[in-house]
Amino acid sequence: MWDYSEKVLELFYNPINQGTIDDPAEPDVAVVFGEVGSIACGDALRLHLKIQPSTDSILDARFQTFGCTSAIASSSALTEIIKGRTLDEALHITNQDIADFLGGLPEAKMHCSVMGQEALEAAIYKYRGIEVEHHDDDEGTLVCACYGITEKKIRRAIAENDLTTVEQVTNYVKAGGGCGSCLANIEDLIVDAQESAETVRAAAELAVAREQRSQEAAAPTPLTNLQKITLIQQVIDKEVRPILIADGGDVSLHDVEGDRVLVKLQGACGSCASSTETLKYAIEAKLKDLVLPSLVVEAI
Ligand code: FES
């Protein structure tokens, strides 16, 4: 006896959205179906969609299935998940989303969720005028002749579900579940996928390390207190004082306390009504720009 979740049993005993959709021949409504599997293989699913072309969204979804408990529950789950979605959103739904909706599926029954995902893609491709046999998954080298499963389909199942064993591949797409002559080839595809994933992971880690190194190299080294004071003095002497002196004023650096720069305004500046502007714009702005943005200038 399979260990089914309560949701799977609920949707098996009381399936929802079972049946077909008649074409109402109304404006802005299209009806299409997609199907996968075959009765000879023990599982078949036909998914019917009612689509609103103006919004590219799914108004209704129904299913007909020939299969086990989890096939019926997965089909009900799929139809509930996709109602109201746009077609592009629906194409992003994975078999894992279907399994999650059901509170999980026994691994040996995961192919039912994969079948739902495939029927959905078949229906949408058909509506969009893309021949299903021209879809990527259906092209490529045939690996499992018993179930007609291609290399691309196996690679996709491995990648999307992190499969690591041949038994898992059989559970997800049925490949290898017949005569067994393709098992070694499936094993090779798993090893190849793991090596590719490792290469991608290593490349990503290298890129992150490089980025961190370049950011560290680009980041300015914090000034020591002595460097900060020396720099402030230089800016005041070379960039500020000549301007103030030309106007009959002057300034001297009194002290630096953290980010507070204490200065003494002299000459015309000391008695000038615009001394606040002098501090802010002539001195503080220069120091913020040339030394540290956090500096604040105060007169004593
Ligand atoms: S060829 Fe794959 S099980 Fe027979």
Residues whose N, C-alpha, C, O or C-beta is under 5 A from the ligand:
A	BS01	FES	V143 C144 A145 C146 A175 G176 G177 G178 C179 G180 S181 C182
